[in-house]
Amino acid sequence: MVARVRNGETEAYAELVRAHAETAHRLARLLGAGAEAEDVVQNAFIKAYRALGGFRDGAAFRPWLLRIVANETKNTVRAAARRRAATERAGALAGGAAAGGAGVAAADLMGLALAAERREELVTALRALRERHREVVIHRYLLDLDEAETAAALGVPRGTVKSRLSRALRELARLLGEGGGSRDGAAGGVRGRGGAGAGEREGGGVGGA
């Protein structure tokens, strides 16, 4: 398909967009794009199209595209945070700063992507994870990427994916447990999406866990 796009078949790229748009939107929302998810994905597809010249023959397109979506989302979220901060400072100086709902929309959209009974607890716990651990959980379990695709999308070795997942799931279990009561069902709801448990251990080299 990529070869057809490179040969000038515009309809071939439209097919790629249709095939991967839903996953791209899910990732953008899960990473906090909120109401800007549509713009984020559109910009990511444009950037991907322009970067196809550097796409390695034989590589998987989806992980490569999702890296672009993730980077675009992070840039958008950071820019939105700077705009919010500037607005809040201006409001405070004027003596009328109003309490904003920053982050609520992102949390709600993340919640919609989780079908577990305790999705609100999972959302809260996910947001409390370190960024690298949150990303690996989102890619591996919520986007249903396999281990190799997750490694390619995040640009890390497979051993790093395993070690980060192990740490992330242990931390999720701890966070959910601190919320009071039994949280085994909620933690299992995440693990069940990828078929791996918190006790998964890496079998190869680990880098940057």
N, C-alpha and C positions, 0 to 999 in steps of 0.2 A: 504493500500500500504506500509506504513512504517513497519507494522508488517511483511509483506512478506520479506522486506529488512533485518529486524532483524533475520529472519529465514534463511538467507543465499541466497536468490534469487537475484542474481546480476542484472538480467534483470529488476527486479522491480525497482531498483534504476535508471536504465537507463530510464525507463518510467517516473520517477519523474523528472529527468533532462530534458527530452524532453518537459514535461508539463510546466516547470517553467523557462526554459532557456531564453526565450524572455523577460519575465518580469524582470528577474535578470539582463540581459544586459541593458535594458532600465534604471533601477535604477542606475547601475554603471555609465552609461554615463551621466545621469542627475546629479549625485553627483560629476562629474568632472573627472572620470577615463580616459576619452579621448581614446587615442590609446591603453591604457593598459586595457581597459574594458574586453577584452577576457581573459586575464590572471587573472584578478580580479575574474571573474565569475568562472573560472576553479578552482582557489584556494578556493573559497567560497564553491563550491560543494564538494570538497575534505574534507574541514573542517566540513561541515555539515554531510557528511557520517561518519566521525570519531566520531562526537558528537551525533550520533543517539541513543547511549545508554542512554543519558540523556534527550532524547525527551519525553515529558510528554504524556502519552496515552490520546487520546481524544482531544489533542490540534490541532489547524490548522497548517498544514505544511508550507504553503506559507508565512505567517507573520514571522514564526520562521526562515525560510530560508533567507528572505529579511533582517532580522536583521544582519545575518552573512555577507551577501553581502554588506550591508551598512558599517559595521565595517571594512571589508576588503578594501572597496573603500577608506574610510577615512585614513586608514594606508598607502595605496598606494599613495594617493594624498599628504599626509604629507611627505612621503619619497621622492617623486618626487620634492616637493618644496625645501626640504633640498639639494637634488642633484643640482637643478637649482641654488640655492643660492651659493653653494660651487663653481660651475662652473663660475658663474658671478664674485665671489670674485677673483678667480684665473685669470680670463680674465682681470679684472681691474688691478691687480698687474702687469700683463704682458703689460699693456698699450694698450691692444687691445680688450677690452670688447665690444662685439657686442650686439646690442639690440635684445633680444629674443622675441619669440611669445608666452611666457608663458600664459596659460589660453585661448588662441584663439581657440585651437582645442576643448577644453571642451565647450566653449561657442557655437561653431558651432554645436557640437553634440547635445547639449541641444536644440538648435534651430530646428534641424531636428525632434526632438520629439514633437515639438509644431506645430499644424496645424492651429493656429489662424492667421488672416491676419497681425496682428501686433506682430508676434512672436519675432522679434528682441527686441522690447520694453519690452515684457514680460520677455525675457531672462535677459536683463539688470536689470529689476526690481527684478526678482527672486534672482539674484546674490547679490543684495544690501540688501536683507532681512537678519535678524539674522539667524544663522544656524538652530536653532530649528524650526523657522517659515518656512524657506525654505523647510526643510525636511517634515513637515506636509503637505504642499501644494503639494509637489512632490508625496508623498505616496497616499494622498486622491484623488487628481484630475488627475495627470499625469499617475499614475499607476492604477487608477480606483479601489483602495481598498475601501471597505466600512469602516464605522467608527470603527467597532470592529477590523477589520484587521489592520487598521492604528494604533490603540492603541496597538495591540499586536506587530506589527512590530517595533514600536518605544519604546515599554516598558513603556508606560504611561497609566494613566486612560483615559476612554473615555471622561470624563469631560475636561481633559487637551487638548485632541484633539480638542474639540469644541472651547475652549477658544483660543488656538493657531491659529486655522483657522480664527476665528473672527478677531484677531489682525493682522494676516498675510494678510488677504484680505483687511482690512482697510489700511494697510501700502502699499500694492500693488496699491490700488486705488490712494493713495496720490502720490506715486512715478510716476505712469503713468500720473497723472494729471500735475505734475511738468514738464513733457516733452513737454508740449505745445499742444494745441488743445484738441479735445475730445478723451478720451481713454476708454469710456464706452464699446466699442466693444471688446477691448483687455481684459479688466478685466472680462467681461462676458464670454470670451472664456475660461478662467480658471474655473470660477464658474460653467459653464455649464457642465464640465466634471464630477462633483460630485453631481450636483443638489442642492447645498447649496449656499446661498448668504452670503455677508459679514456681514449681520445683524444677522447671526445665533448666538444664545446665548446658553451657557451651561445650562443644566438642573440639573446637579449634582455637586459633589465636583470637585474642580479644584486644580491641583498640579503642580507647576513648570512651569507656563505659560510663 
